[in-house]
Amino acid sequence: GGGGGAAIFALATSPGHVAIAMALIGVGCSPVLMAAYYIFARVYPVAVFATLAGVTIGLGSLGNIAGSAPLAWAVQAYGWRETMWGMCAITLLVAGLIWATVQDPARLESTQRGSVLDLLKIRALWPVFAIMFVCYGPAASLRGLWAGPYTADVFGADALTIGKVTLVMGLAMIAGNFAYGPLDRLLGTRKWVIFGGNLIGACGLLALWGLADRALWLSTALLALIGFAGSSFPVVVAHARAFFPAHLTGRGVTLVNLFGIGGAGLLQFSTGPLFRVADQAMEPVSAAYGVLFLSFALLTLAGLVVYAFAQDRTD
């Protein structure tokens, strides 16, 4: 799907062709993360699940960065159609390598059946779902949606400066993915790794709220801290995975991922109206952005209150 979508994009002559291409690319990419998580959960020792999950997200995030400035350079140097043909070739090559080297886990010999509803009945998962809903959203929203307007409106940053700020935050998030992975084994706990990391992120958000207009370098450093601390996603998945029945592992990792991505999506959707109201009611504009940062912090702290009641599992 991804390679075919890239090919259609390269041949596109109308907006409709681009929409079809993007849909195919989305469908082609959609199973990658969950399939990897399922294989990790079924094939490898449970103790290394968080590390493998963190490496997967970290490498994927490096791909996101490669899709920004390097992709723009390729488009400028070779043209956008030629660049999309190159992406098509790379995608098909990766698909071929997966087909040749990755094996499906052995089928479970079990008569048990279940559904997502059975997972939702496991009370030990409820606090984990709560932290999953809020742990990724603030960092994702800031890097993907608000960091650019914030630095432009408050500090007068140009496009190049905005790119540098978001690059620093993106690299911090990648470093966080790699750092979180082995911490559950090093420290002997998943719950308190997740709790401590997200508490640091909430403190960074509160600091950004109070210091929103002080200095660009300070805001960049705080954004990087928030991005690093907000990369607990793989360890949260590992914590939830410890409570899944074996026959519901695939549905389980998909469900917990839905809470994380769903929370991030809802947060990005809802913060637009919140900012517009704050911007109309408050001066200077840094105060309106401060409302956003405070709302992110309070949401994270609320998730931590619920998560404090979670049962720790270290496999």
C-alpha positions in Angstrom: 0.0 0.0 0.0 2.7 2.5 0.9 4.8 1.9 -2.2 1.7 2.0 -4.4 0.6 5.2 -2.8 4.0 6.8 -3.4 3.8 5.7 -7.1 0.4 7.2 -7.5 1.6 10.4 -5.8 4.5 10.6 -8.3 2.1 10.2 -11.2 -0.6 12.5 -9.8 -2.1 15.2 -12.0 -5.0 16.3 -9.8 -5.8 16.8 -6.0 -8.0 13.6 -6.2 -4.9 11.6 -7.2 -3.0 13.0 -4.3 -5.9 12.1 -1.9 -5.9 8.5 -3.1 -2.1 8.3 -2.8 -2.2 9.6 0.7 -4.9 7.2 1.7 -2.9 4.3 0.3 0.2 5.5 2.1 -1.7 5.7 5.3 -3.2 2.2 4.9 0.2 0.8 4.1 1.9 2.3 7.1 -0.8 1.7 9.6 0.0 -1.9 10.6 3.8 -1.4 11.0 3.9 -0.4 14.6 1.3 -2.8 15.9 2.7 -5.7 13.9 6.1 -5.0 15.4 4.7 -4.8 18.9 2.8 -8.1 18.4 5.9 -9.8 17.2 8.0 -8.5 20.1 5.3 -9.6 22.6 5.1 -13.1 21.1 8.6 -13.9 20.1 11.0 -12.1 22.5 11.4 -12.3 26.3 8.8 -10.0 28.0 11.5 -8.3 29.9 12.9 -6.6 26.8 9.6 -5.6 25.3 9.9 -1.9 26.4 13.5 -1.7 25.0 12.4 -3.1 21.6 9.3 -0.9 21.6 11.4 2.2 22.4 13.9 1.4 19.7 11.1 1.0 17.2 9.5 4.3 18.0 12.9 6.0 18.1 13.9 4.7 14.6 10.5 5.7 13.3 10.9 9.2 14.7 14.3 9.5 12.9 12.3 8.7 9.8 10.0 11.6 10.6 13.0 13.9 10.8 14.4 12.5 7.6 11.0 13.4 6.0 11.5 17.1 6.9 14.7 19.0 5.9 16.4 16.1 4.0 13.2 15.4 2.0 12.9 19.2 1.2 16.5 19.1 0.0 15.8 16.1 -2.3 12.7 17.8 -3.7 14.7 20.9 -4.5 17.6 19.0 -6.0 15.7 16.4 -8.0 12.1 17.5 -8.2 9.1 16.2 -6.3 8.0 13.5 -8.7 11.5 12.0 -8.8 11.7 12.2 -5.0 8.4 10.3 -4.7 9.6 7.6 -7.1 12.7 7.3 -4.9 10.4 6.9 -1.8 8.4 4.3 -3.7 11.6 2.3 -4.5 12.7 2.5 -0.8 9.3 1.5 0.5 9.1 -1.5 -1.9 12.7 -2.5 -0.9 11.8 -2.4 2.8 8.6 -4.4 2.1 10.7 -7.0 0.2 13.2 -7.3 3.1 10.3 -7.8 5.6 8.8 -10.5 3.4 12.1 -12.3 3.1 13.3 -12.0 6.7 10.4 -11.6 9.1 8.5 -14.7 10.2 5.1 -14.8 11.7 5.0 -16.0 15.4 3.8 -19.5 16.0 0.1 -19.8 16.2 -1.3 -20.0 19.7 -2.9 -23.4 20.4 -5.7 -22.1 22.5 -9.5 -22.5 22.5 -9.9 -19.2 24.4 -11.7 -16.4 22.6 -12.0 -12.8 23.5 -12.5 -9.2 22.4 -11.6 -5.7 23.3 -14.5 -5.7 25.8 -12.7 -8.5 27.7 -9.6 -6.2 27.9 -11.7 -3.3 29.2 -13.0 -5.5 32.0 -9.4 -5.9 33.4 -9.4 -3.3 36.1 -5.6 -3.3 36.4 -5.5 -1.8 32.9 -7.7 1.2 33.7 -5.0 3.4 35.4 -2.6 2.4 32.6 -5.1 3.6 30.0 -5.4 6.9 31.9 -1.7 7.7 31.7 -1.5 6.5 28.1 -4.3 8.9 27.2 -2.3 11.9 28.5 1.4 11.0 28.3 2.0 11.5 24.6 -0.4 14.3 23.8 1.3 17.3 25.3 4.7 16.7 23.6 3.1 15.7 20.3 0.9 18.7 20.3 3.7 21.1 21.1 6.1 19.8 18.5 3.6 19.2 15.8 1.2 22.1 16.3 2.1 24.8 18.8 5.9 25.2 18.9 6.0 27.1 15.6 3.2 29.6 16.3 4.4 30.1 19.9 8.0 31.0 19.0 6.9 33.1 16.1 4.3 35.1 18.0 6.2 35.5 21.3 9.8 35.7 20.1 9.4 36.8 16.4 11.1 33.6 15.2 11.4 33.1 11.4 10.9 29.8 9.6 14.6 28.8 10.0 14.6 29.4 13.7 11.3 27.6 14.1 12.8 24.6 12.2 15.8 24.6 14.6 13.5 24.7 17.7 11.3 21.9 16.5 14.4 19.9 15.4 15.8 20.2 18.9 12.5 19.0 20.4 12.2 16.2 17.9 15.7 15.0 18.7 15.0 15.1 22.4 11.9 13.0 21.9 13.9 10.4 20.0 16.5 10.3 22.8 13.7 9.9 25.2 12.4 6.8 23.3 15.8 5.2 23.4 16.3 6.1 27.1 13.0 5.0 28.5 13.2 1.5 27.0 15.8 -0.2 29.3 14.9 1.8 32.4 12.3 -0.7 33.7 15.0 -3.4 33.8 17.7 -1.1 35.2 15.5 0.2 38.0 13.2 -2.8 38.5 10.0 -0.9 38.0 7.8 0.2 35.2 5.2 2.2 37.1 7.7 4.6 38.8 9.7 5.1 35.6 6.5 6.2 33.9 5.3 8.2 36.9 8.6 10.0 37.4 9.1 10.8 33.7 5.7 12.2 33.3 6.0 14.2 36.5 9.2 15.8 35.1 7.3 16.6 31.9 4.5 18.2 33.9 7.0 20.3 35.8 8.5 21.4 32.5 5.1 22.4 31.3 4.5 24.4 34.5 7.9 26.1 34.0 7.0 27.0 30.4 3.7 28.4 31.6 5.5 30.7 34.1 8.4 31.6 31.8 6.6 31.7 28.5 8.1 35.0 27.4 11.5 35.1 29.1 14.0 33.9 26.4 13.9 31.8 23.3 16.8 29.6 24.4 15.0 28.9 27.7 11.8 28.0 26.0 13.7 25.7 23.6 15.3 23.9 26.5 12.0 23.5 28.2 10.4 22.2 25.1 13.2 19.7 24.7 12.8 18.6 28.3 9.0 18.1 27.8 9.7 16.2 24.6 12.2 13.9 26.3 10.0 13.3 29.4 6.9 12.8 27.2 8.4 9.8 25.4 7.3 7.2 27.9 5.0 5.7 25.3 6.9 2.4 24.9 7.1 1.7 28.6 3.4 2.4 29.1 2.7 -0.1 26.3 5.0 -2.6 28.1 3.2 -2.0 31.4 -0.2 -2.6 29.8 1.1 -5.7 27.9 2.0 -7.3 31.3 -1.8 -7.7 32.0 -2.9 -9.0 28.6 -4.0 -12.6 28.3 -1.8 -14.3 25.7 -4.7 -14.8 23.3 -5.5 -11.1 23.4 -2.0 -9.7 22.9 -2.7 -8.3 19.4 -5.9 -6.6 20.4 -4.3 -5.4 23.6 -1.4 -3.6 22.1 -3.7 -2.1 19.5 -6.1 -0.9 22.2 -3.5 0.8 24.4 -2.0 2.4 21.3 -5.5 3.7 20.5 -5.6 5.4 23.9 -2.2 7.1 23.2 -2.8 8.3 19.7 -6.5 9.1 20.4 -5.5 11.2 23.3 -2.9 13.1 21.3 -5.4 13.6 18.5 -8.2 14.9 20.8 -5.8 17.2 22.5 -4.6 18.8 19.3 -8.2 19.2 18.1 -9.4 20.8 21.4 -6.5 23.2 22.1 -7.3 25.3 19.0 -10.6 26.6 20.4 -9.0 27.0 23.9 -6.2 29.1 22.5 -8.6 31.3 20.5 -10.7 32.1 23.6 -7.5 32.8 25.6 -6.0 35.0 22.9 -9.2 37.1 22.7 -9.3 37.5 26.5 -5.7 38.0 27.5 -2.7 40.2 26.7 0.1 39.7 25.8 -0.1 36.8 23.5 2.4 34.9 25.7 -0.3 34.7 28.4 -2.6 32.9 25.9 0.1 30.4 25.1 0.6 30.1 28.9 -3.0 28.9 29.1 -2.1 26.1 26.7 1.0 25.0 28.7 -1.0 25.1 31.9 -3.8 23.0 30.5 -1.2 20.4 29.2 0.4 20.3 32.7 -2.9 19.9 34.5 -4.0 17.2 32.2 -0.8 15.3 32.8 -1.1 15.7 36.5 -4.7 14.4 36.4 -3.5 11.3 34.6 -0.7 10.8 37.1 -3.3 11.0 40.0 -5.2 8.1 38.4 -2.0 6.2 37.5 -0.7 6.4 41.1 -3.2 3.6 41.8 -1.8 1.3 39.1 -0.3 -2.1 40.0 3.4 -2.3 39.1 4.5 -5.2 36.9 8.0 -5.8 35.8 7.8 -9.3 34.3 
